[in-house]
Amino acid sequence: MFYEEECQLNNKNKFIAAAAVASVTVSAAGASAATGFTDVPAKYEEAVQFLTENEITAGFSEGTFGTSMSITRVDAAIQLAKALGFTEEDTYEDAGFTDVPERGQWAVNALAEWGVTNGKAPGKFGAFEPITRGEASYWLATAYGLEVDETATETPFTDVNERFGPYVNALVESGLSLGKTATKFGAADQLLRGEWALFLYRGAQLPEDFLLSLIHTNDTHAHIENVARKATVVEALREENPSSLLVDAGDVFSGTLYFNEFKGQADLEFMNLLGYDAMTFGNHEFDLGTEPLAEFVKKAKFPFVSANVNAETDANLSSLMNETVTDEPMDGEVYNGIIKEVDGEKVGIFGLTTAETKTISSPGDDVVFEDYIEEAEKAVSSFEEAGVNKIVALTHIGFQDGGGDNDVTLAKEVDGIDVIVGGHSHDKLDEPYIDETGAEPTVIVQANEYNKFVGTLDVIFDEDGMVTEYAGELIEVDAKNEDETYVFEENEEVKNMLATKYTPAIDEVKAQVVGSATAALDGERASVRTKETDLGNLITDAMLAKAKTIDSDTVIALQNGGGIRASIDAGDITMEEVLTVMPFGNALAIMDLTGAEIKAALEHSVSLAPEQNGAFLQVAGLKFTYDSSKEAGSRVTSVEVNEGGTFTALDEAKTYAVATNTFTAKGGDNYAMFKVAYDDGRVSEPGFVDWETFTEYLAANPEVDAAVEGRITDSAAQ
């Protein structure tokens, strides 16, 4: 059995890591004099010089290269590993071969780990056996990532069998080998040291693929409490690949007391410290108008990109806007797109911001959000005119968001975008999403929310700028070991800066009184998960009031009981109490649902009653009756909706605007009917955080006198 025939690359990550290894240099000047060997014919001189100059081999013996001698598998492995840039100092997984001498173990382990070879048989590498030209064809095609057609077993050569055919063809098509003669490849012949030198020399001359590494964040929303661990993660990724680009897809603003107190400047100091390369605007960057945003931009030590935000007449932003694509961006200014040089290659980055911003934030009348498809097409054209064929879109439009613009549609509609680093919809894309609608694939990534994750993406481009391989993952910043200690230690400089410069002010804010309750408000687990409560009513009233300011047609609000975590005592309500009640920072979503879907949701809500259920809904804008003694799914007996101050029976054929939180809107707590609406694009995500909405409502209603009003009735309990 030819064991190596079964060896395949284990995953895309391995291929990319191998391709990222530092390459050796090629130089043929003065070859004849430089080799120093007496047995090197002219046709091998350049190849031998290449190997010796790059310290891949010192030859067979003093003054002799051994050009016409066969090469053993272990020596071929050592030379190939060095040619690929692997080093003896690095650590590799033990391949488990028992016949490899110590001098070659590192090289064999490296090639095995990266999928180049699995040896002759389990546990046996065949270290001292001569490698054949057929076996070498497999190693070379795999090591250099040649395009291999596994079905093309026939070759121009009469001596190549089916198992080697695809690899020999790949070598011929790439120019690594023309065979020994027009009809003979010499597949079974022992590979000579001179031939191996030629193969490695030609391999170094193959058109080089380009690896682009991106480190990405989005929708951090002022969650900087774990920024010291985030710094450690970013530092580790940068150490692994110093040429990585660090980018953010928007919504740094709004979401925690850090933003309320410092208006984004706390976040910015850490972003500057970490060395971000670019950021696009999220909708929440406009929450306080354009003045705080302008201050944020001016103090940034990186440029911003946003091709579809036109603020040329805005008093605060106009002087910062550059309606152009440039390869010389200035920190603290905004461009349609920028060109970054990475390892000698040009990479274009442009930005897009959701048009929903106009209605879900406060940009003012002088900021225009232009059509994202048209502006993306213009940006791509500008890059292509500048000779850039590797293009990244840094977007805040949502992955498959129903607001009218989203990343999947962008990928399908606009050719030429290679990578989309997205935000806005808070999607946790554990693996990159690939769209292959156009002539070239587009890779889409998004890293959830609140600095919970740092995303990584590696993409390999061919010489024409097309993505040929990709690999990505999300790294959990607050991941813990089995003993509950954190995986990533805190960066001491960042930790101290947070503790001394920012946290004390937040502790003071937590103690501030934000409202007053005339009586205790019931948020106990056993209550909010089984029945209507006064606190549940107050929270949904606040949610409905906020939603109406965004979409006046909103008539219903729904809050899962599992999202209410504590009660509030009578008397003064502090900010810390509010945050204890709502610790998750769930954001507002507005769904377009049919009456039938609403009724199905209410059935799901009470399906376990009277047992506790985190999916149990607290409601505003409607009242309903159910019978817990009936079979689940057939318990809801009546539903009425408050429309214009009058309760009318729910019309199952009618569409209603319904407010909830994004967790529930995306199908959390098994609300499958909401997930269908989300996937259909019937959910808008204005994104206001629950505790902010609640405290805003408290400020407008300082003497809270919430009560149980008969919004939810279990007739079986009467």
C-alpha positions in Angstrom: 0.0 0.0 0.0 1.2 3.5 -0.9 0.5 5.1 2.5 1.4 8.7 1.4 -1.3 8.5 -1.2 -3.8 8.8 1.7 -2.1 11.9 3.2 -4.2 15.0 2.8 -4.1 18.5 4.3 -6.0 18.3 7.6 -7.6 21.7 7.3 -7.4 25.1 5.7 -5.6 26.4 8.7 -2.7 24.2 8.1 -2.4 25.1 4.5 -2.4 28.8 5.3 0.1 28.4 8.1 2.5 26.6 5.7 2.1 29.2 3.1 2.9 31.9 5.6 6.3 30.5 6.4 9.1 32.9 5.5 10.4 32.3 2.0 14.0 31.9 1.0 15.7 34.1 -1.6 16.6 33.3 -5.1 19.8 34.6 -6.7 21.7 33.3 -9.7 24.4 35.9 -10.0 27.9 34.4 -10.3 26.6 30.8 -10.0 29.6 29.0 -11.4 32.1 30.5 -9.0 29.8 30.5 -6.0 29.0 26.7 -5.8 32.5 25.6 -4.8 31.7 22.0 -5.8 33.6 20.0 -8.3 30.7 17.8 -9.4 28.1 20.3 -10.4 27.3 20.5 -14.1 26.2 23.8 -15.6 22.5 22.9 -15.6 22.5 22.5 -11.9 24.7 25.5 -10.9 21.9 28.0 -10.2 19.9 25.4 -8.2 22.9 24.3 -6.1 23.8 28.0 -5.4 20.3 28.6 -4.3 20.4 25.7 -1.8 23.9 26.6 -0.4 23.3 30.4 -0.2 20.1 29.8 1.8 21.8 27.2 4.0 19.4 24.5 2.9 22.4 22.1 2.4 26.2 22.3 2.5 26.5 19.5 0.0 27.3 15.8 0.4 31.0 16.3 1.5 33.7 18.9 1.3 34.0 20.0 -2.3 31.3 17.5 -3.4 27.5 18.2 -3.8 26.6 14.7 -4.8 24.7 15.8 -7.8 24.3 12.4 -9.4 23.8 10.5 -6.1 20.3 9.5 -4.9 18.9 11.3 -1.9 17.3 9.6 1.1 13.8 10.5 2.3 15.1 12.0 5.5 17.6 14.3 3.7 15.0 15.3 1.2 12.6 16.1 4.1 15.3 18.3 5.8 16.0 20.2 2.6 12.3 20.7 1.7 11.5 21.9 5.3 14.3 24.4 5.1 13.2 25.6 1.6 9.7 26.2 3.0 11.1 28.2 5.8 10.6 25.8 8.7 13.4 25.9 11.3 14.9 23.4 13.8 14.2 25.9 16.6 10.4 25.7 16.3 8.3 23.0 17.9 6.2 20.6 15.9 3.8 17.8 16.8 5.5 14.4 17.0 4.5 12.4 13.9 5.2 9.1 15.7 7.9 7.7 13.3 10.4 5.4 15.0 13.0 5.2 12.2 13.9 8.9 11.8 17.3 10.0 13.1 17.5 12.8 15.6 19.0 15.2 13.0 15.9 14.9 10.8 13.1 14.6 13.4 12.2 18.3 13.4 11.9 18.4 9.6 9.8 15.2 9.2 7.6 16.3 12.1 7.1 19.7 10.4 6.2 18.2 7.0 3.9 15.7 8.6 2.2 18.4 10.8 1.5 20.5 7.7 0.1 17.7 5.7 3.0 17.1 3.2 3.8 13.5 4.2 2.4 10.7 6.4 5.4 8.4 5.8 5.5 5.0 4.2 3.3 3.3 6.7 2.0 3.9 10.2 5.0 4.5 12.5 7.5 4.2 9.6 8.8 7.1 7.6 11.4 5.1 5.5 14.0 7.6 6.5 17.0 5.9 4.9 15.3 4.7 1.8 15.9 6.6 -1.4 12.9 8.8 -2.4 11.6 8.1 -5.8 10.6 10.8 -8.4 7.0 9.7 -8.1 7.0 10.1 -4.3 8.8 13.4 -4.7 6.0 14.6 -7.0 3.5 14.1 -4.2 5.6 16.0 -1.7 6.2 18.9 -4.0 2.7 19.3 -5.2 1.4 19.3 -1.6 4.2 21.4 -0.1 3.9 24.2 -2.7 0.1 24.1 -2.8 -0.1 23.3 -6.5 -3.5 22.8 -8.1 -4.1 19.1 -8.2 -6.8 17.5 -10.2 -7.3 14.1 -8.5 -9.4 12.8 -11.4 -6.7 13.4 -14.0 -4.7 10.2 -13.7 -3.4 10.1 -17.3 -0.2 11.9 -18.0 2.1 12.5 -21.1 4.4 9.8 -19.6 4.2 6.1 -20.1 5.8 5.2 -16.8 3.5 7.1 -14.4 0.7 5.1 -12.7 -2.7 6.4 -11.5 -1.6 7.0 -7.9 1.1 9.5 -9.0 -0.6 10.8 -12.1 -2.4 13.9 -10.6 0.8 15.0 -8.8 3.0 14.6 -11.8 0.5 16.5 -13.9 0.6 19.3 -11.3 4.4 19.5 -11.5 4.3 19.7 -15.3 1.6 22.3 -15.4 3.4 24.5 -12.9 6.8 24.2 -14.6 8.5 22.3 -11.8 9.3 19.4 -14.1 9.2 18.5 -17.7 10.1 14.8 -17.1 13.2 13.0 -18.1 12.1 12.7 -21.7 9.0 13.5 -23.6 7.5 10.2 -22.7 9.3 9.2 -19.5 9.0 10.9 -16.1 11.1 8.3 -14.2 8.5 7.8 -11.5 10.1 4.7 -10.1 13.6 6.1 -10.4 15.6 7.1 -7.4 15.6 10.9 -7.1 19.1 12.4 -7.5 20.4 15.2 -5.3 20.9 17.4 -8.3 17.3 16.8 -9.5 16.0 17.6 -6.0 18.0 20.9 -6.0 16.3 21.8 -9.3 12.9 21.1 -7.9 13.4 23.2 -4.8 14.9 26.0 -6.8 12.0 26.1 -9.2 9.6 25.8 -6.3 11.1 29.0 -4.9 10.4 30.7 -8.2 6.7 29.8 -8.4 4.4 32.8 -8.3 4.1 33.6 -4.6 0.6 33.5 -3.0 0.0 36.4 -0.6 -1.3 35.8 3.0 -3.4 38.6 4.5 -4.1 38.3 8.2 -6.9 40.4 9.8 -7.6 40.8 13.4 -11.1 42.2 13.8 -13.7 43.5 16.3 -17.1 45.0 16.1 -20.0 46.3 18.2 -17.8 46.6 21.3 -20.2 49.2 22.7 -17.9 50.6 25.4 -17.4 47.2 27.1 -13.8 47.8 28.2 -14.0 46.1 31.5 -12.0 43.2 30.0 -9.7 45.3 27.7 -6.6 44.2 29.5 -7.2 40.6 28.5 -8.2 41.8 25.0 -4.8 43.5 24.8 -3.1 40.2 25.6 -5.0 38.4 22.8 -4.1 41.1 20.2 -0.5 41.1 21.3 -0.3 37.3 20.9 -1.8 37.5 17.4 0.5 40.3 16.4 3.5 38.3 17.6 2.4 35.4 15.5 2.0 37.5 12.4 3.5 41.0 12.7 2.0 42.1 9.4 -1.6 41.6 10.6 -4.1 44.4 10.2 -6.3 45.3 13.2 -9.7 46.7 12.2 -13.0 47.6 13.8 -16.4 47.5 12.1 -18.1 50.1 14.2 -20.4 50.7 17.2 -17.7 51.6 19.7 -20.1 54.1 21.1 -23.0 53.5 23.6 -23.7 50.6 25.8 -22.0 50.9 29.2 -21.4 53.6 31.9 -17.9 54.0 30.4 -19.5 55.6 27.3 -22.0 57.6 29.3 -19.1 59.1 31.3 -16.3 59.4 28.8 -18.2 59.7 25.4 -15.9 57.2 23.7 -12.6 58.7 24.7 -11.8 55.8 27.1 -12.3 53.2 24.4 -10.3 55.4 22.0 -7.3 55.5 24.3 -7.1 51.7 24.4 -7.7 51.5 20.6 -4.8 53.8 20.0 -2.6 51.8 22.4 -3.5 48.6 20.6 -2.6 50.1 17.3 -5.8 49.8 15.2 -5.3 50.3 11.5 -8.8 51.4 10.5 -12.4 51.7 11.7 -15.7 52.4 10.0 -18.7 54.2 11.6 -21.5 52.3 13.3 -24.9 53.8 13.7 -24.3 54.4 17.4 -21.4 56.6 16.7 -24.0 59.2 15.8 -26.1 58.7 19.0 -25.1 62.1 20.5 -24.9 63.9 17.3 -21.8 64.6 15.3 -19.8 66.7 17.8 -18.6 63.8 20.1 -18.0 61.8 17.0 -15.8 64.5 15.6 -13.8 64.6 18.8 -13.4 60.8 18.7 -12.1 60.9 15.1 -9.7 63.8 15.7 -8.0 62.1 18.6 -7.7 58.7 16.8 -4.2 57.4 15.9 -5.7 55.6 12.8 -7.8 56.6 9.8 -11.6 56.0 9.4 -13.2 54.6 6.2 -16.8 55.2 5.2 -17.6 55.4 1.5 -21.4 56.0 1.9 -21.4 58.6 4.7 -21.5 62.1 3.2 -20.9 64.8 5.9 -19.5 67.5 3.7 -22.0 70.1 5.0 -21.9 69.0 8.6 -20.3 71.6 10.9 -18.4 69.1 13.0 -17.3 66.5 10.5 -16.9 68.3 7.2 -13.3 69.3 7.8 -12.4 65.6 8.5 -14.0 64.1 5.5 -12.0 63.1 2.4 -14.2 61.9 -0.5 -11.4 59.9 -2.0 -9.3 56.7 -1.9 -5.8 57.2 -0.8 -2.5 55.4 -0.1 -1.4 58.1 2.3 -4.1 58.3 4.9 -3.8 60.6 7.8 -4.7 59.6 11.4 -7.8 61.2 12.6 -9.4 61.7 9.2 -12.1 59.9 7.2 -11.7 58.5 3.7 -13.9 56.5 1.3 -11.1 54.0 1.3 -7.4 53.6 2.1 -4.6 51.5 0.6 -2.4 49.7 3.0 0.9 48.0 2.0 1.3 44.7 3.6 4.5 42.6 3.0 4.9 44.5 -0.3 1.3 43.9 -1.5 -1.4 46.6 -1.7 -4.6 46.0 0.2 -7.7 48.3 -0.3 -10.0 48.9 2.6 -13.3 50.8 2.3 -16.1 51.4 4.7 -19.9 51.3 4.7 -22.5 52.4 7.4 -26.1 51.3 7.5 -28.7 53.7 6.1 -30.9 52.8 9.1 -28.7 55.2 11.0 -30.9 58.1 9.9 -33.9 56.7 11.7 -32.3 54.8 14.6 -29.7 57.3 15.7 -29.1 61.1 15.7 -26.8 62.0 12.8 -28.7 65.3 12.0 -29.9 66.6 8.7 -26.5 67.4 7.3 -25.2 63.8 7.2 -26.4 61.8 4.2 -26.2 58.0 4.0 -25.8 57.2 0.3 -26.7 53.9 -1.4 -24.3 51.3 -0.1 -24.3 49.2 -3.3 -23.5 52.1 -5.6 -20.8 53.4 -3.2 -19.2 50.0 -2.9 -19.0 49.7 -6.6 -17.3 53.1 -6.9 -14.8 52.1 -4.2 -14.0 48.9 -5.9 -13.5 50.7 -9.2 -11.2 53.2 -7.5 -9.0 50.5 -6.0 -8.8 48.6 -9.3 -7.8 51.8 -11.2 -5.0 52.2 -8.6 -3.9 48.6 -9.4 -5.2 47.1 -6.2 -6.8 43.7 -6.5 -7.1 42.7 -2.9 -10.1 44.5 -1.4 -11.6 44.5 2.1 -15.0 46.0 3.0 -15.2 47.2 6.6 -19.0 47.3 7.1 -21.6 48.2 9.6 -24.7 47.0 7.8 -25.4 43.6 9.4 -24.7 40.1 8.2 -28.3 39.3 7.0 -30.0 42.2 8.7 -33.5 43.1 7.6 -32.9 46.8 7.6 -32.5 47.0 3.9 -28.7 46.6 3.6 -26.5 43.7 4.6 -23.3 41.9 4.0 -24.7 38.9 2.2 -26.5 41.1 -0.3 -23.3 43.2 -0.7 -21.3 40.1 -1.5 -23.8 39.0 -4.1 -24.3 42.3 -5.8 -20.8 43.8 -5.9 -18.0 42.0 -7.7 -14.4 42.5 -6.6 -14.8 42.5 -2.8 -12.6 39.7 -1.4 -13.3 40.1 2.3 -16.2 41.7 4.3 -15.5 42.4 8.0 -18.9 43.1 9.3 -20.8 44.5 12.3 -24.2 45.8 13.4 -26.2 42.6 13.7 -23.9 41.2 16.5 -23.7 37.8 14.7 -21.3 35.3 16.2 -19.8 33.8 13.1 -17.6 31.0 14.5 -16.4 30.3 11.0 -16.1 32.5 8.0 -19.1 32.6 5.7 -18.2 32.2 2.0 -20.3 33.6 -0.8 -19.5 32.3 -4.3 -22.1 34.1 -6.3 -19.8 36.3 -8.4 -16.7 35.5 -10.4 -14.6 35.4 -7.3 -15.5 34.3 -3.8 -16.1 36.7 -0.9 -15.3 35.8 2.7 -17.5 37.3 5.4 -16.6 37.5 9.1 -18.2 39.0 12.2 -17.1 38.8 15.9 -20.3 39.0 17.9 -20.3 41.8 20.4 -19.1 43.6 23.6 -15.4 42.6 23.3 -16.4 39.0 24.1 -14.3 37.9 21.1 -11.4 38.9 18.9 -11.8 37.6 15.4 -9.0 36.4 13.2 -9.1 35.8 9.5 -6.3 34.5 7.2 -6.9 34.6 3.5 -4.5 33.5 0.7 -4.6 35.4 -2.5 -3.2 34.1 -5.8 -1.2 36.3 -8.2 -4.5 37.6 -9.7 -5.8 38.7 -6.3 -8.4 36.0 -5.9 -8.9 34.3 -2.6 -7.8 30.7 -2.9 -7.8 29.6 0.8 -9.2 31.0 4.0 -9.3 30.2 7.7 -10.8 32.1 10.6 -11.9 31.8 14.2 -13.2 33.8 17.1 -11.0 33.9 20.2 -12.9 34.2 23.5 -11.3 37.0 25.5 -12.7 35.9 28.8 -12.2 32.1 28.2 -11.5 30.1 31.4 -9.6 27.0 32.2 -11.1 24.1 34.0 -10.0 25.6 37.4 -12.0 28.8 36.5 -8.8 30.8 36.0 -8.7 33.0 32.9 -6.8 31.6 29.9 -5.4 35.0 29.0 -3.7 37.1 31.6 -4.3 40.8 31.8 -1.8 43.2 30.3 -0.5 45.1 33.3 -0.1 48.5 31.6 -3.7 48.4 30.3 -5.0 47.0 33.6 -3.5 49.8 35.6 -4.7 52.5 33.2 -8.3 51.2 33.4 -8.1 50.9 37.2 -6.7 54.3 37.9 -8.0 56.5 35.1 -11.5 55.2 34.4 -13.0 52.7 36.8 -13.2 55.1 39.9 -15.6 57.4 38.0 -17.7 54.5 37.0 -18.0 53.3 40.6 -19.4 56.7 41.5 -21.9 56.6 38.7 -23.2 53.2 39.8 -24.2 54.8 43.1 -26.2 57.5 41.5 -30.0 57.5 41.9 -31.8 57.2 38.5 -35.4 56.9 39.8 -37.7 56.0 42.7 -40.2 53.2 43.2 -43.2 53.7 45.5 -43.2 50.0 46.2 -40.8 47.0 45.7 -40.8 45.7 42.1 -40.9 42.0 41.7 -38.2 40.5 39.5 -37.8 37.2 41.4 -36.9 34.2 39.2 -40.0 32.3 40.3 -42.2 35.2 39.4 -41.0 36.6 36.1 -40.7 33.1 34.6 -44.3 32.1 35.5 -46.6 35.2 35.7 -47.1 38.9 35.0 -45.1 41.1 37.4 -45.0 44.8 38.0 -41.3 44.9 37.1 -41.9 43.0 33.9 -44.6 45.5 33.0 -42.3 48.4 33.7 -39.5 47.0 31.6 -41.8 46.3 28.6 -43.5 49.7 28.9 -40.0 51.3 28.7 -39.2 49.1 25.7 -42.4 49.9 23.9 -42.0 53.7 24.6 -38.5 53.6 23.1 -39.5 51.5 20.1 -42.3 54.0 19.3 -39.8 56.8 19.0 -38.1 54.8 16.2 -41.2 53.2 14.6 -44.4 54.8 15.6 -46.4 51.8 14.4 -44.9 49.6 17.2 -47.8 48.4 19.3 -46.4 45.4 21.3 -43.3 44.8 23.5 -42.2 41.4 24.7 -39.4 40.6 27.3 -38.3 37.1 28.1 -38.5 36.5 31.8 -35.0 34.9 31.8 -33.6 38.3 31.0 -34.8 39.8 34.2 -32.4 38.9 37.0 -33.4 40.6 40.2 -36.0 42.7 42.1 -35.8 46.4 42.9 -36.4 47.6 46.4 -38.9 50.4 47.2 -37.4 53.8 47.3 -34.4 55.2 45.4 -33.3 53.2 42.4 -29.6 53.2 41.8 -27.8 52.6 38.5 -26.2 49.6 40.1 -29.6 48.1 40.8 -30.7 48.6 37.2 -27.5 46.8 36.0 -28.2 44.0 38.4 -31.7 43.5 36.9 -30.4 43.7 33.3 -26.8 42.5 33.3 -26.7 41.2 29.7 -26.9 44.4 27.8 -29.5 43.1 25.5 -30.3 45.5 22.6 -33.7 46.6 21.2 -35.1 44.9 18.0 -38.3 45.6 16.2 -40.0 42.7 14.4 -42.8 42.7 11.8 -44.9 39.7 12.8 -48.3 38.3 11.8 -50.9 37.8 14.4 -50.5 34.1 13.9 -46.8 34.3 14.7 -47.6 36.4 17.8 -50.1 33.8 19.0 -47.6 31.0 18.3 -45.0 33.0 20.4 -47.5 33.3 23.3 -48.2 29.6 23.1 -44.5 28.9 23.4 -44.3 31.4 26.3 -46.8 29.5 28.4 -46.0 26.0 27.2 -44.4 24.9 30.5 -46.7 26.9 32.8 -47.1 26.8 35.7 -43.4 25.5 35.8 -40.7 28.2 35.6 -39.5 28.9 32.0 -37.0 31.6 30.9 -39.0 31.9 27.7 -42.0 33.2 29.6 -42.9 36.6 28.2 -43.6 39.8 30.1 -45.7 42.0 27.8 -46.8 45.5 27.0 -49.4 46.6 24.5 -51.4 43.5 24.7 -53.2 41.2 27.1 -53.9 37.5 26.8 -55.6 34.6 28.6 -54.4 31.1 28.6 -55.4 27.8 30.3 -52.4 25.9 31.8 -54.5 22.8 32.3 -54.7 22.3 28.5 -52.2 20.7 26.2 -49.2 22.8 25.4 -49.6 24.5 22.0 -53.4 24.9 22.6 -53.5 27.0 25.7 -54.0 30.6 24.6 -57.7 31.3 24.6 -57.8 35.1 23.9 -55.4 37.8 22.8 -56.1 41.5 22.5 -53.9 44.3 21.2 -53.9 47.9 22.4 -54.3 50.0 19.2 -54.8 53.7 19.8 -55.9 53.2 23.4 -58.5 50.5 22.6 -58.0 46.7 23.0 -59.1 44.8 20.0 -58.9 41.1 19.2 -55.6 39.9 17.6 -56.0 39.5 13.9 -54.0 36.5 12.9 -53.7 37.7 9.3 -52.6 41.2 10.2 -48.9 42.3 10.5 -47.9 44.1 13.7 -44.7 45.9 14.7 -43.4 44.2 17.9 -40.5 45.3 20.1 -38.3 42.8 21.9 -34.5 42.2 22.5 -32.1 40.9 19.8 -31.5 37.7 21.8 -35.2 36.7 21.5 -35.5 38.2 18.0 -32.8 35.8 16.7 -34.6 32.8 18.1 -33.2 32.7 21.6 -35.2 30.6 24.2 -36.4 28.6 21.2 -38.6 31.2 19.6 -38.5 29.6 16.2 -41.2 31.9 14.8 -39.0 34.9 15.6 -36.0 33.2 14.0 -38.0 32.8 10.8 -38.9 36.5 10.8 -35.2 37.4 11.4 -34.1 35.2 8.5 -36.8 36.7 6.3 -35.4 40.2 6.9 -38.4 41.3 9.0 -36.3 42.4 12.0 -34.7 45.9 12.4 -32.0 46.3 15.0 -31.8 49.9 16.3 -29.7 48.5 19.1 -30.5 50.6 22.2 -29.3 48.7 25.2 -32.0 47.5 27.7 -30.7 49.3 30.8 -30.3 52.5 28.9 -33.9 52.3 27.6 -35.0 51.5 31.2 -33.2 54.4 32.9 -34.4 56.8 30.2 -37.9 55.8 30.9 -37.3 56.2 34.7 -36.1 59.7 34.1 -39.2 60.5 32.2 -41.4 58.9 34.9 -39.5 59.7 38.2 -42.2 58.3 40.6 -42.6 54.7 39.4 -45.9 53.2 40.4 -45.9 50.0 38.4 -48.6 47.4 39.1 -49.9 44.0 37.9 -52.8 45.0 35.5 -54.2 41.7 34.2 -52.0 41.6 31.1 -51.4 37.9 31.5 -54.1 35.6 33.0 -54.1 31.9 33.6 -57.7 30.8 33.7 -56.8 27.5 35.3 -55.5 29.4 38.4 -58.7 31.4 38.9 
